[in-house]
């Protein structure tokens, strides 16, 4: 496994593979790797000749009052975990390599970036689209792997790839959960023991919402969202940012109970903002 830190070397690595007719699978991450990341990596390993994983905490997708500076970093642990897998290269650039002095070319994803998580994280998806575009140009993959955990992100990336004509297959992998249902996330390390228990309310509420959607007893999504809200509010550590029921492809709000749809939510547990979702079909 090669550890590559510069754009030039990464492009040379990928160009060589391409000249040999090899397919490249790409898994972009922000590090502090867990089983959720590894499920993406394993899918890529199974479906491509060579897999490239990037580890880059992208400042452009964090707002001024967010956790960029304290985002969990575990380079040593990441390298140990990753070195046992059949990965061709890890791309590990410094911030100045991706955003050199004077960098000013940013993508704007439009309205899709202003709903759900985009309401509180105004430029988040523009920052994601910018770095993913740059990483695609550097790694030149045939396929790129993203987790359903960040549902809105997968919709934004698929749209980006379609609209800018990247010619990269976007593969969305299912959410990996802890045994008790909590969706794995690098941010779970922020939770105290008490908060960790409280965080289970996200998955419980999603399962409850899904059950109501499929029960045949509910006609509109407003009453389902209210019932989910009541459940979440029963936990004093939980503060709801949003609960929405939207279409799976375009994330448009759904009023009447219809499937397929996806229930998305963001909830703060103490000071930690967690997101989760469940597809109903
Ligand atoms: P991150 O490092 O949090 O930016 O995540 C990198 C990629 O891993 C993204 O495509 C995430 O959606 C995906 N991912 C993170 N957590 C999970 C999970 N629990 N299950 C599946 N994919 C995940």
Boltz pocket constraint, residues with backbone or C-beta under 6 A from the ligand:
constraints:
  - pocket:
      binder: B
      contacts: [[A, 28], [A, 29], [A, 30], [A, 31], [A, 35], [A, 36], [A, 37], [A, 39], [A, 40], [A, 145], [A, 146], [A, 147], [A, 148], [A, 149], [A, 150], [A, 173], [A, 174], [A, 175], [A, 176], [A, 177], [A, 183], [A, 184], [A, 185], [A, 186]]
      max_distance: 6.0
